[in-house]
Amino acid sequence: MEKDLLIRSIEFLEEFATEKRRNLINENVDNRTRYITVALENIFQPQNASAVIRSCDCFGIQDLHVIENSNEYTLNPDVVMGSSKWVDLHRYNEKDENTLDTINSLKEEGYRIVATTPHTNDVLLPDFDLSKGKSAFFFGTELTGLSDVVMDNADEFVKIPMYGFTESFNISVSAALVLNHLATEVRRTGVNWKLSEQERLELKLEWLKKSVKRGDKLIEEQFRRWGID
């Protein structure tokens, strides 16, 4: 959608939103990023899957990529707490093996593939260099971790520092720890982590549609009044 039409559409829907909601949308749009993204491979526990999308929302990560090879990604409403409305969920489930397609798609978008694993000593999370460019962090299943496909195609490996007997955190805790660190660090590095103006406008319109009762219908009706198909 062209910029002028986006602005007109936003201004129209804002008339139906409360001032509090408008301010919240503006604040959150400004804090959203696609410089960092998350990919989950074959996660099967709804509680953990739901906790990750909630963490993405809380830390300003706009996109969550879900690889469904043998396990369907399902959400627990009691855990999600509505966060799935505000995060763009991308599912990869059209083939028997979807991992490589996900990796290739993200690489085409300019992302480094970062495998999070306790089994390598490549880079500890505090030492990860965010200035190298956009990064997609992959998290594996609760039982077996990331597949060989991810490990063989990863550009880097990141390990969360641990100081106890237990081998690893569960997937939801791992994602929360990684995203908490990255969301803080990316704001300190000086890199261009924010959404583009076009992306901010598109996201603002989508969020307004979800915030206003019958938002989609209202904008469709207004498009007809404006003579737009």
Secondary structure, DSSP 8 states (H G I E B T S, - for coil): --HHHHHHHHHHHHTTS-HHHHHHHHHHHHT-BSSEEEEEES---HHHHHHHHHHHHHTTB-EEEEE-SSS-----HHHHTTGGGTSEEEEE-SSS--HHHHHHHHHHTT-EEEEE-TT--SEEGGG--GGG--EEEEE-BTTTBS-HHHHHH-SEEEE----SSSS---HHHHHHHHHHHHHHHHHHH----B--HHHHHHHHHHHHHHHSTTHHHHHHHHHHHHT--
